[in-house]
Amino acid sequence: MSHNKSLLTSKQQEFLTFFNHYPDLYQNFYFSGGTALAEFYLQHRFSEDLDFFSLIEINPHEINLFLNSHKIEFSSPQIQFRQSFNRNLFFLTYTDNSKLKLEFTYYPFPQLEIPQQQDNLKIDSVFDIAVNKIFTLSQQARGRDYFDLYIIEQKYSFSFEKLIKKAREKFDYPIDYLQLGINFNQVDHYLDDPILLKKINHEEISVFFKKEAQKLKNKIVK
């Protein structure tokens, strides 16, 4: 895990410092998603949300109460709680009108690798984040996932075949190779999404995913 100059906003840093002080949070949740990926592994883009996952079932209303009762410790924002399917989202609005979105979600999928640790903060491994993103991309296309997976592959050389295999194992769910291939081939429609810090050739990303789509052809049952 490399860590250069922080890409986090002051509000993100402040909340992570708060998180780091409370066992109720750091013992039950680990930090994952795009912001963890960008901050601790790739340094390639800005990311707005802080995503925290738990392997044990949680009561989101208790988290809401906990955050509201301690919010003076992270600049006293207004906190709006919203549930979206199994996701627990917290929208923070500060007095300067800046915003921060948090997610505290039950994620009952055992990690494939031991998370990294910084102080009390457990950080999902880059391999687990990549596997999660492949699984997401097999169900829905999001621009940031193409960029993230491409740069992960360039830096860490994980084969997509291995990521797909591990996604099947981790989520105990069949991968729809046809849909994944379709989403790989639609890469050109999604290349205007994230705020990138590194110059990346869109044509190279497009060619990369279309080649990966070709490799999936023999996996598709006719």
C-alpha positions in Angstrom: 0.0 0.0 0.0 1.6 3.2 -1.1 0.6 6.6 0.3 1.7 9.9 -1.1 0.1 13.3 -0.7 -3.5 12.9 0.5 -6.3 13.4 -2.0 -8.9 13.6 0.8 -10.8 16.8 1.4 -10.5 18.4 4.8 -14.0 17.1 5.7 -13.1 13.6 4.6 -9.9 13.7 6.7 -11.8 15.1 9.7 -14.4 12.3 9.6 -11.7 9.6 9.2 -9.9 11.0 12.2 -13.2 10.8 14.2 -13.8 7.3 12.9 -10.3 6.3 14.1 -11.1 7.2 17.7 -14.2 5.1 18.3 -14.0 1.3 18.7 -17.7 1.1 17.9 -16.8 2.2 14.4 -13.3 0.9 13.7 -13.8 -2.5 15.3 -16.9 -3.2 13.2 -16.3 -1.5 9.9 -13.5 -1.4 7.3 -12.9 1.3 4.7 -13.5 0.3 1.1 -14.7 1.7 -2.3 -13.4 4.3 -4.7 -12.1 6.8 -2.1 -10.1 4.1 -0.3 -8.8 2.9 -3.7 -7.7 6.4 -4.8 -6.3 7.5 -1.5 -4.3 4.5 -0.5 -3.5 2.6 -3.7 -3.8 4.5 -7.0 -3.8 8.3 -6.4 -5.6 8.6 -9.7 -8.8 10.5 -9.1 -10.9 12.4 -6.7 -13.7 10.5 -5.0 -16.4 12.0 -2.8 -17.9 9.2 -0.7 -16.6 7.4 2.3 -17.7 3.7 2.2 -17.6 1.6 5.3 -18.6 -2.1 5.2 -19.3 -4.5 8.0 -19.2 -8.3 8.0 -21.7 -8.4 10.9 -25.3 -7.3 10.8 -25.8 -3.7 11.9 -28.6 -1.5 13.1 -28.4 1.6 10.9 -30.6 3.6 13.3 -28.0 3.1 16.0 -25.3 4.4 13.7 -27.5 7.4 12.9 -28.0 8.1 16.6 -24.2 7.7 17.2 -23.2 10.1 14.5 -25.8 12.7 15.5 -24.7 12.5 19.2 -21.0 13.0 18.2 -21.3 15.3 15.3 -19.7 18.2 17.2 -16.5 16.3 16.7 -16.7 16.5 12.9 -17.9 20.1 12.4 -21.5 19.6 13.4 -23.1 19.0 10.0 -26.8 18.3 9.4 -27.1 14.6 8.9 -29.8 13.1 6.7 -30.1 9.3 6.8 -31.5 7.3 3.9 -31.8 3.6 3.2 -31.5 2.4 -0.4 -32.2 -1.4 -0.5 -29.5 -2.8 1.8 -27.4 0.4 1.8 -27.4 2.8 4.7 -26.5 6.3 3.4 -25.7 9.4 5.5 -25.7 12.8 3.8 -23.8 15.4 5.7 -24.3 19.1 5.0 -21.9 21.6 6.7 -22.5 25.2 7.5 -20.2 26.2 4.6 -22.6 24.3 2.4 -20.1 21.6 1.6 -21.4 18.0 1.6 -20.1 14.5 2.4 -21.8 11.2 1.7 -21.1 8.3 4.0 -22.1 4.7 3.7 -22.3 2.2 6.6 -23.5 -1.1 5.2 -23.7 -4.7 6.2 -21.6 -6.5 3.5 -21.6 -10.2 4.4 -18.9 -11.2 1.9 -15.7 -12.4 3.5 -12.6 -10.5 2.4 -10.2 -12.5 0.2 -7.1 -10.8 1.6 -6.3 -9.3 5.0 -7.1 -5.6 5.0 -4.3 -3.0 5.4 -4.2 -1.1 8.6 -3.4 2.6 9.3 -3.7 3.4 13.0 -7.2 1.9 13.8 -8.5 2.2 10.3 -8.8 -1.1 8.4 -8.5 -0.5 4.6 -9.8 -3.1 2.2 -7.1 -4.7 0.0 -6.8 -3.5 -3.6 -7.5 -7.1 -4.7 -10.8 -7.1 -2.8 -11.8 -3.7 -4.2 -11.0 -4.9 -7.7 -13.1 -8.1 -7.2 -16.0 -6.0 -5.9 -15.8 -3.7 -8.9 -15.8 -6.6 -11.4 -18.9 -8.0 -9.7 -20.6 -4.6 -9.9 -19.6 -4.2 -13.5 -21.2 -7.6 -14.3 -24.5 -6.0 -13.1 -24.3 -2.4 -14.0 -22.0 -0.1 -15.9 -20.4 2.9 -14.1 -17.7 5.0 -15.6 -15.5 5.1 -12.5 -15.3 1.3 -12.5 -13.8 1.2 -16.0 -11.1 3.7 -15.0 -10.5 2.1 -11.7 -10.2 -1.5 -13.1 -8.0 -0.4 -16.0 -5.5 1.4 -13.7 -5.6 -1.4 -11.2 -4.7 -3.8 -14.0 -1.9 -1.5 -15.2 -0.4 -1.2 -11.7 -1.0 -4.7 -10.2 -1.4 -6.9 -13.2 -4.4 -8.9 -11.8 -5.9 -10.9 -14.6 -9.6 -10.4 -15.3 -10.0 -14.1 -15.4 -8.8 -14.4 -11.8 -10.9 -11.4 -10.7 -14.1 -12.9 -12.2 -13.3 -16.3 -10.6 -12.8 -14.7 -7.2 -16.0 -12.6 -7.6 -18.0 -15.8 -8.1 -16.4 -17.3 -5.0 -16.7 -14.1 -2.8 -20.3 -13.4 -3.7 -21.4 -17.0 -4.1 -23.3 -15.9 -7.2 -22.9 -16.8 -10.9 -21.3 -14.1 -13.1 -23.4 -13.3 -16.2 -20.7 -13.5 -18.8 -22.9 -12.2 -21.5 -23.9 -9.1 -19.5 -20.3 -8.5 -18.4 -19.2 -8.7 -22.1 -21.9 -6.3 -23.1 -20.8 -3.9 -20.4 -17.2 -4.2 -21.4 -18.1 -3.4 -25.0 -20.1 -0.3 -23.9 -17.0 1.2 -22.3 -17.1 4.2 -24.7 -20.4 5.4 -23.3 -19.0 5.8 -19.8 -15.6 7.5 -20.1 -16.6 11.0 -18.9 -17.4 10.0 -15.4 -14.7 10.6 -12.7 -12.5 13.6 -11.9 -9.1 12.2 -13.0 -5.7 13.3 -11.7 -3.7 11.2 -14.1 -3.9 11.7 -17.9 -5.3 8.5 -19.3 -5.8 7.7 -23.0 -9.5 6.9 -23.5 -8.7 4.9 -26.6 -6.4 2.6 -24.6 -9.1 1.9 -22.1 -11.6 1.3 -24.8 -9.3 -1.2 -26.6 -8.5 -2.9 -23.3 -12.1 -3.6 -22.3 -13.1 -4.7 -25.8 -10.2 -7.2 -25.8 -11.4 -8.5 -22.4 -15.0 -8.8 -23.9 -13.6 -11.0 -26.7 -11.9 -13.3 -24.1 -15.3 -13.9 -22.5 -16.8 -15.3 -25.7 -15.8 -18.9 -24.9 -17.4 -18.6 -21.4 -20.8 -17.8 -22.8 -23.0 -20.9 -23.1 -24.7 -20.9 -26.5 
